[in-house]
Amino acid sequence: MANERQFKLRTHFIATRGVREYRETIPSLIKSSDQVLEIGCEWGTTTAILAQHCGAVIGTDISPDCIARARQLHPDIRFEVLDAFDVRSALGFGHPFTKIYVDLSGFSGYRALLDVISLLTMYATIFQPEAIVIKSGALKQFATLCRPWRSLSALAQSNDHSETATEDEAPVG
Ligand SMILES: C[S@@+](CC[C@H](N)C(=O)[O-])C[C@H]1O[C@@H](n2cnc3c(N)ncnc32)[C@H](O)[C@@H]1O
């Protein structure tokens, strides 16, 4: 039975469609204090953009060939081979990641939605980052159709709350 002590995720999930939207999030979301993990970095193009905005970034990919090429193209950035589902190895990097970027091939279609949600939940639970940005057109479409139900009394309460809200309560920094 759910209660007040139940563990609740605080991470925001930001679903983007296509690489343009995925990269467009960087200047508005990433701060110089952020430690960022990119999962599915291929040759490191997005990792290199992230590196311009954050304090530290690691680009990862399941393909050793991609990682070798990424290291060649961006020698100042750290790249590591990682299977996205091997979260234990991601923990081994020893960084308290504050933002995570996910761009895995095969993750855009509706049939991959359960895998997408399970991966997001895993990383949100273990690293508790402020936000995870994912390139998944299916998740974006699904999220657009989702509305959390709120009763009239809950709505009235949240209106009262928003009148007294401070900047600290803004969703993602
Ligand atoms: C579209 S590319 C990434 C492009 C890159 N993010 C960019 O912005 O330039 C998708 C990458 O996902 C990687 N990938 C696929 N399955 C993976 C997995 N299970 N774990 C890690 N990387 C994976 C592929 O090797 C491929 O390089």
The ligand as an SDF file (V2000), in Angstrom:
LIG
                    3D

 27 29  0  0  0  0  0  0  0  0999 V2000
   22.1800    7.3350  -32.8380 C   0  0  0  0  0  0  0  0  0  0  0  0
   23.6920    6.7310  -32.2060 S   0  0  0  0  0  0  0  0  0  0  0  0
   24.1580    7.9440  -31.0110 C   0  0  0  0  0  0  0  0  0  0  0  0
   24.4870    9.2990  -31.5980 C   0  0  0  0  0  0  0  0  0  0  0  0
   25.1230   10.2420  -30.5850 C   0  0  0  0  0  0  0  0  0  0  0  0
   24.3720   10.3110  -29.3430 N   0  0  0  0  0  0  0  0  0  0  0  0
   25.2220   11.6350  -31.1420 C   0  0  0  0  0  0  0  0  0  0  0  0
   24.4660   12.5170  -30.7160 O   0  0  0  0  0  0  0  0  0  0  0  0
   26.0610   11.8320  -32.0210 O   0  0  0  0  0  0  0  0  0  0  0  0
   23.1450    5.4120  -31.1890 C   0  0  0  0  0  0  0  0  0  0  0  0
   24.2780    4.6810  -30.4770 C   0  0  0  0  0  0  0  0  0  0  0  0
   23.6930    3.7890  -29.5370 O   0  0  0  0  0  0  0  0  0  0  0  0
   24.6390    2.7570  -29.3330 C   0  0  0  0  0  0  0  0  0  0  0  0
   23.9860    1.6710  -28.6010 N   0  0  0  0  0  0  0  0  0  0  0  0
   23.0410    0.7980  -29.0350 C   0  0  0  0  0  0  0  0  0  0  0  0
   22.6910   -0.0560  -28.0430 N   0  0  0  0  0  0  0  0  0  0  0  0
   23.4370    0.2830  -26.9490 C   0  0  0  0  0  0  0  0  0  0  0  0
   23.5170   -0.2060  -25.6100 C   0  0  0  0  0  0  0  0  0  0  0  0
   22.7760   -1.2470  -25.1790 N   0  0  0  0  0  0  0  0  0  0  0  0
   24.3610    0.4010  -24.7610 N   0  0  0  0  0  0  0  0  0  0  0  0
   25.1330    1.4530  -25.1730 C   0  0  0  0  0  0  0  0  0  0  0  0
   25.1070    1.9630  -26.4330 N   0  0  0  0  0  0  0  0  0  0  0  0
   24.2630    1.3950  -27.3160 C   0  0  0  0  0  0  0  0  0  0  0  0
   25.1080    2.4130  -30.7570 C   0  0  0  0  0  0  0  0  0  0  0  0
   26.3410    1.7490  -30.7420 O   0  0  0  0  0  0  0  0  0  0  0  0
   25.1430    3.8220  -31.3990 C   0  0  0  0  0  0  0  0  0  0  0  0
   26.4620    4.3220  -31.4260 O   0  0  0  0  0  0  0  0  0  0  0  0
  1  2  1  0
  2  3  1  0
  2 10  1  0
  3  4  1  0
  4  5  1  0
  5  6  1  0
  5  7  1  0
  7  8  2  0
  7  9  1  0
 10 11  1  0
 11 12  1  0
 11 26  1  0
 12 13  1  0
 13 14  1  0
 13 24  1  0
 14 15  1  0
 14 23  1  0
 15 16  2  0
 16 17  1  0
 17 18  1  0
 17 23  2  0
 18 19  1  0
 18 20  2  0
 20 21  1  0
 21 22  2  0
 22 23  1  0
 24 25  1  0
 24 26  1  0
 26 27  1  0
M  CHG  2   2   1   9  -1
M  END
$$$$
